[in-house]
Every structure is written in structure tokens, then in C-alpha cells.
Amino acid sequence: MRLLWIEKPLVVGEPLLLDEVHVRHLRDVLRMRVGAKLQARSPYLPYHLAEIVVTRIEKRSLEVEVLQIQAIMPPAVEITLVQSYPKASKFDDILRMAIEAGVSAVRPVISEHSDFKERGQKTERWGRIAREAIEQSGNLVYNKIEQVCLLGELLQRADDALEIVCHPASAPTLEQDLLVLSVQQLQSAKQIRIFVGPEGGFSLQEVEAFLARGAYFYHFGETILRTEHAGLYALGAINTLLRYKGV
């Protein structure tokens, strides 16, 4: 059953008018008819899945009704990608691939080597990209894209998340490496935060700040990946490790 991402509250028994993007796709591409049923998720109701039915189709509008809403099991570990803002439109691809790979949230940050000229928050475009990625991949755990903030501000906040930093010089020169993570640490983690630097990587001061927080570092062997690929690579490796450890 096709999944829709609807950025409106979902209430059983209440009709919803879908936006033009959904109307064109459902009516003109998928040829939906009145009575067709779909699944829907909403950022207003995390970890819930609704069943909806098409009740009215017109030239420029399509109405659905929520039939039922069921809670779905949250992931044992929520993974957030913290991406230092890169040049140009690379963040669009990073956001799309991260959601398709199964992250719960994405947070863009401004680090020392970020491209400040390109840091404007393009929330409308990012929302469209997120919706397309959710509906294409069927991601049931993604909830939101966080607001852009300074990396330094984020590192001043204290929580119990397990933090993993993608860094090309992480082994053996840094004290902690992802490979030393124990089964117990993975099983006890409720949140994992993956940090990826911009084109210039993280500065020495930022690496020291990560070390002071007890973060683990991860590298990609003999090669250095582009910033738009590093997070996806790390996410795949961590998901594989989580499954191997039975998390």
C-alpha cells in the first residue's frame, strides 16, 4: 500500500484536502479512484501510521478521509545525521539519501569549514525533498529535519546520545574508534548521532571538542570520501553493526 507523508494533523473520521503535488501524482500518475486506500504518516504524530481512503477527486483537488490510526514500534535506536553544511546544493542529496537509508532525523550545522555563503535555510525545498524520499523509501521512522545551528552550540548541550564522528585521521591517532564499541554500549544506546564534516573536514578545535565529549571516531580505510557520501557510508556500516549485535 502506497505511503504518503502529509504535513497536517491526522484525525480519524476527518476529511483532508491534499496539496497540488499529491493531487497530480495520485490522480494523473497513479490513476487513483474514489475508494482507493493508502497509508499516511504525519510529523504531527510520530511513530503512528494511518489508513486513509480517497473520498473525492476533482480537477484541482483530491480529498481523503482517515479511517484508522495505529501506533508503530519506535526503533530500538534512533539515528540522527548531523551534517556540516556543504557547498551549493549538496545538502539536498544528503538529505534525500539519509532518509532513504533510514535515519530518524537530520540536522544541518555550521562548522568552522562550512560554506557560510550557502547556509540559508531552504525549508520549503527541504520539506519537498524529505517528502519525496519518505514516500519513495517507505521510511517509517523519519520525523523531521532540525533547524540549522552552529556546531559549537550543539556540542554545548549535554545528553546521553552515542556520538560517532566521521574523520579520516581517526585511527590510530585518535583515542577512541568505532571498532572498540562494545555490545553493551550498542544495546544500551537509545540515540546515535553521526557527525559529518564539510569539504574541509572538522577543525582541530572541533575534534578536541568531540574527544572531550567522549565521541567515537570512524574512518573509511585508505580513502577519503566526499562529504555527501560519508554519512551514507557510516549509516550503512552502523546499521549493519546494530543488526549483527541484535539491536
Stockholm file with secondary structure:
# STOCKHOLM 1.0

chainA/1-247         MRLLWIEKPLVVGEPLLLDEVHVRHLRDVLRMRVGAKLQARSPYLPYHLAEIVVTRIEKRSLEVEVLQIQAIMPPAVEITLVQSYPKASKFDDILRMAIEAGVSAVRPVISEHSDFKERGQKTERWGRIAREAIEQSGNLVYNKIEQVCLLGELLQRADDALEIVCHPASAPTLEQDLLVLSVQQLQSAKQIRIFVGPEGGFSLQEVEAFLARGAYFYHFGETILRTEHAGLYALGAINTLLRYKGV
#=GR chainA/1-247 SS CCEEECCSCCCTTCEEECCHHHHIIIIIISCCCTTCEEEEECTTSTTEEEEEEEEEECSSCEEEEEEEEEECCCCSSEEEEEEECCSTTHHHHHHHHHHHHTCSEEEEEECTTSCGGGCCCCHHHHHHHHHHHHHHHTCSSCCEECCCEEHHHHHTSCCCCEEEEECTTCTTTSSCBGGGCCHHHHHHCSEEEEEECCTTCCCHHHHHHHHHTTCEEECCTTCCCCHHHHHHHHHHHHHHHHHHTTC
#=GC SS_cons         CCEEECCSCCCTTCEEECCHHHHIIIIIISCCCTTCEEEEECTTSTTEEEEEEEEEECSSCEEEEEEEEEECCCCSSEEEEEEECCSTTHHHHHHHHHHHHTCSEEEEEECTTSCGGGCCCCHHHHHHHHHHHHHHHTCSSCCEECCCEEHHHHHTSCCCCEEEEECTTCTTTSSCBGGGCCHHHHHHCSEEEEEECCTTCCCHHHHHHHHHTTCEEECCTTCCCCHHHHHHHHHHHHHHHHHHTTC
//
